Amino acid sequence: MILATGGSGFGRTAVKWGVIAAAGGCRKLSRLIGRVRASAMILIAAPIKGQIADRIGLINGIAADFLMGEALNLARRILANSQVVVRGGRLSVDYALDFDRARVFDVAMSNEGQAAPDRKKGIARFGAEESMTGTGQKP
């Protein structure tokens, strides 16, 4: 996950030095923001500011005041969830574009999540939130 300030800069500037991000950087960027936007970032080699990165989906959000405070708040929210399933969710996202690998992984993670000790607590918490709002969303 990526947080930034409005003035943060993001770019793929390797072409300026006659090299390519061969370790998957171009491929990953294309999957993240699409071929057209990735092509512009890679071929023009001009960094973009945080506000633009947020608008095109390159980052998770802009920290309004204090970047570290926003990051810690995000970490707390992640830590409040089942860590077995958080780990699985993260890996599932990483594997998402490799369908066969993703399918096998999803079944394995689902089985591991079902067996996780904090599963019942998570289901109870969801039920309590659902009954409070009627939508399944946090009040």
Secondary structure as GFF3:
##gff-version 3
##sequence-region A 1 139
A	DSSP	beta_strand	3	4	.	.	.	ID=ss1
A	DSSP	beta_strand	9	10	.	.	.	ID=ss2
A	DSSP	three_ten_helix	14	17	.	.	.	ID=ss3
A	DSSP	alpha_helix	25	33	.	.	.	ID=ss4
A	DSSP	alpha_helix	35	44	.	.	.	ID=ss5
A	DSSP	beta_strand	48	49	.	.	.	ID=ss6
A	DSSP	alpha_helix	50	55	.	.	.	ID=ss7
A	DSSP	beta_strand	61	62	.	.	.	ID=ss8
A	DSSP	alpha_helix	67	79	.	.	.	ID=ss9
A	DSSP	alpha_helix	83	95	.	.	.	ID=ss10
A	DSSP	alpha_helix	99	115	.	.	.	ID=ss11
A	DSSP	alpha_helix	119	133	.	.	.	ID=ss12
###
